Amino acid sequence: MADSTNRVALVTGGSRGIGRATVHALARDGFDVAFCYRSDDESARTLEKEAAESGVRVVGTRVDVADAQSVRDWITATEDEIGPVSAAVTAAGITRDNPLVLMEDAQWRQVIDTNLDGVYHVCRAVVFGMMKRRGGSIVNISSVAGVYGHGTQTNYSASKAGIIGFTRALAKETGRSGIRVNAVAPGFIETDMVAAMNDKARKEALKSIPLRRMGTADEVADLVAYLVSDRAAYITGAVLQIDGGITI
Ligand code: NAP
């Protein structure tokens, strides 16, 4: 059980992968959870039922995080119906890989709009309420690509590096209001996002990971749940890598 007094959490990109595992972890920790997703209604409805078995409210809403007004409306409705948000986890993210010489403007734009603007939209909408209540915790999902860069992913790496700068700046702005803002930077995690890798790329990736396996969404969610909880009360502005050692 998380030890915060007010327990409403937002999770973006909750229908699949790391976001989905985070919804489960926070529900288990006693949070009512409002999550959003872009299109997969079926996964969202199943998740609502499964996670609510922890005895909390779990509500999924179709919201495009790239759309500022939709995000504002979603968060206003959540706070009216469930209560003030005390934790926000921004996991919604996409890839549109291409070497820069072949990069299409739309591929660049979609990735920045979803991955970086999405984080801004959510944080912008929750942070004033958290300041007024003098408390809250935000965890933004970055990537090791945002720390070290990844070939064919200039768009994705830029968005994830942007999240790190954003997280540190917001941590400085809001620490005095009792708000903690951290980033998690995963390496290869077994989700739909990496399922598209071909066998050769997968073998190459595994060779470069000291632990010789990809991580699981649950392992990332456990770290997120820790950062959200009061057990991490003195951690803010941190970028925690969870990558099996790939960046050593
Ligand atoms: P995933 O399995 O592809 O799931 C992505 C989730 O984001 C889905 O729930 C999807 O909704 C949602 N989403 C995508 N675009 C959205 C939008 N515009 N508005 C709202 N929701 C949107 O991805 P994942 O692997 O769990 O990745 C989660 C986060 O971790 C991402 O930010 C990713 O960049 C980051 N990350 C992943 C890895 C990895 O190896 N998997 C490594 C480093 C960082 P729908 O189901 O409706 O499409």
Boltz pocket constraint, residues with backbone or C-beta under 6 A from the ligand:
constraints:
  - pocket:
      binder: B
      contacts: [[A, 12], [A, 13], [A, 14], [A, 15], [A, 16], [A, 17], [A, 18], [A, 19], [A, 36], [A, 37], [A, 38], [A, 39], [A, 40], [A, 41], [A, 43], [A, 63], [A, 64], [A, 65], [A, 66], [A, 90], [A, 91], [A, 92], [A, 93], [A, 94], [A, 114], [A, 141], [A, 142], [A, 143], [A, 144], [A, 185], [A, 186], [A, 187], [A, 188], [A, 189], [A, 190], [A, 191], [A, 192], [A, 193], [A, 194]]
      max_distance: 6.0
